Every structure is written in structure tokens, then in C-alpha cells.
Amino acid sequence: LDLTNDSFHGHLPIDFSLLPQLENFSIGKNNLEGLIPQTLSHCQGLQILSTQDNQFYGSIP
């Protein structure tokens, strides 16, 4: 799922528990901030997570 440079802003509202087979998630070059949702841990097949050029903080679940 590539959402790079799509002019998103605010918090990341995705409920990752609905995407358990997600393998690649790119959300870089937006204006997002806050914690990465804990539901990201439901993506057991996630291999690539790209979040550059945002304002996330905390640990990756």
C-alpha cells in the first residue's frame, strides 16, 4: 500500500487490524504526526514500513 506524498495530515487513522496481510506500507512525505497505532502489530506479514518525513514518535509496535 503506497500512500507516499499524498498530502495527508494529522494522525494516522488506519485500523491495521483490518489489514492482517499487509506486506508493504509506505506513508512517507506526508504531514502526519503522533504515535503509530498499536494495531500495526496485527500485520504479521509486514516486511516494509516507510514513514520518512513525518512527525511520528514512540516505538513501532
C-alpha positions in Angstrom: 0.0 0.0 0.0 1.8 3.2 -1.2 0.4 6.4 0.2 3.7 8.4 -0.2 3.4 12.1 -0.9 -0.4 12.2 -0.9 -0.8 15.4 1.2 -2.2 13.7 4.3 -2.0 15.5 7.6 -2.9 14.8 11.2 -2.8 11.4 12.9 -2.7 8.1 11.1 -6.4 6.9 11.4 -5.9 3.4 9.9 -7.1 0.4 11.9 -4.4 -2.0 10.9 -6.3 -5.0 12.4 -8.4 -4.8 9.2 -5.2 -5.4 7.1 -3.6 -8.5 8.6 -2.0 -9.5 5.2 -0.4 -6.1 4.6 3.2 -6.6 3.4 4.4 -3.1 2.4 3.1 0.2 3.8 4.6 3.4 2.6 3.3 6.6 4.2 6.4 8.9 3.7 6.5 12.5 2.7 3.1 13.5 4.2 2.4 15.7 7.2 1.4 13.1 9.7 2.2 13.1 13.4 1.7 11.2 16.6 2.1 7.6 17.6 2.0 4.7 15.1 -1.2 2.8 16.0 -0.7 -0.4 18.2 -2.9 -2.2 15.7 0.1 -2.3 13.3 1.2 -5.4 15.3 -1.7 -7.2 13.7 0.1 -7.1 10.3 2.1 -10.3 10.8 3.3 -10.3 7.2 4.6 -6.7 7.2 8.0 -6.6 5.6 8.4 -2.9 4.7 7.3 0.1 6.7 8.3 3.5 5.3 7.4 6.6 7.4 10.1 9.2 6.5 9.4 12.9 6.5 6.5 12.7 9.0 6.4 13.6 12.7 5.9 10.2 14.3 7.2 9.4 17.8 7.4 6.4 20.1 8.2 2.8 19.2 7.0 0.7 16.3 4.6 -1.9 17.7 
